Amino acid sequence: MADLGTALHEFFASLLADPLYLLLLMGLVALVLVAVIAIHIHRIHSQEIFVHQAWGANWKGR
C-alpha cells in the first residue's frame, strides 16, 4: 500500500501539471457547495412558519 504522503504529493503534482484537472476539481467543489446550499434552502422553505400568538393572532398565512 502506498504511503499517504507520496500519494498526496503525486495527486497535487498531477494537478499542477495539467490545469484541466485543477479546473475540474474546482468545478466539482463548486457543484458540491451549490448542492449543499440548495438542500439547505429547500429544508428552510419546507418548514412550517411559526408566528408568535401575541404578534400574529389573526395572521392568515401567505
C-alpha positions as CSV (number, residue, x, y, z in Angstrom):
1,M,0.0,0.0,0.0
2,A,1.3,3.4,-1.0
3,D,2.4,5.9,1.6
4,L,-0.2,8.7,2.2
5,G,2.4,11.5,1.8
6,T,3.6,10.1,-1.5
7,A,0.0,9.7,-2.8
8,L,-0.8,13.3,-1.9
9,H,2.4,14.5,-3.4
10,E,1.6,12.7,-6.7
11,F,-2.0,14.0,-6.6
12,F,-1.0,17.6,-6.3
13,A,1.8,17.2,-8.8
14,S,-0.7,15.9,-11.4
15,L,-3.0,18.9,-10.6
16,L,-0.2,21.3,-11.2
17,A,1.0,19.5,-14.3
18,D,-2.4,19.8,-16.1
19,P,-4.6,22.9,-15.5
20,L,-7.7,21.0,-16.7
21,Y,-7.5,18.7,-13.7
22,L,-7.4,21.8,-11.5
23,L,-10.4,23.3,-13.2
24,L,-12.3,20.0,-12.9
25,L,-11.6,19.8,-9.2
26,M,-12.7,23.4,-8.7
27,G,-15.9,22.7,-10.6
28,L,-16.6,19.6,-8.5
29,V,-16.1,21.6,-5.3
30,A,-18.4,24.4,-6.6
31,L,-21.1,21.8,-7.6
32,V,-21.0,20.2,-4.1
33,L,-21.3,23.6,-2.5
34,V,-24.3,24.6,-4.7
35,A,-26.0,21.2,-3.9
36,V,-25.5,21.7,-0.1
37,I,-26.8,25.2,-0.2
38,A,-29.8,24.1,-2.4
39,I,-30.7,21.3,0.1
40,H,-30.4,23.7,3.0
41,I,-32.7,26.3,1.3
42,H,-35.2,23.5,0.5
43,R,-35.3,22.5,4.1
44,I,-35.9,26.0,5.2
45,H,-38.7,26.5,2.8
46,S,-40.4,23.3,3.7
47,Q,-40.6,24.2,7.4
48,E,-43.9,25.4,8.8
49,I,-43.8,29.2,9.6
50,F,-44.1,29.9,13.3
51,V,-45.8,33.1,14.3
52,H,-46.0,34.0,17.9
53,Q,-49.5,34.3,19.2
54,A,-49.0,37.9,20.5
55,W,-47.8,39.1,17.2
56,G,-49.9,37.1,14.7
57,A,-53.2,36.0,16.3
58,N,-55.1,37.0,13.2
59,W,-52.4,36.1,10.7
60,K,-53.8,34.0,7.8
61,G,-50.5,33.0,6.2
62,R,-49.1,33.8,2.8
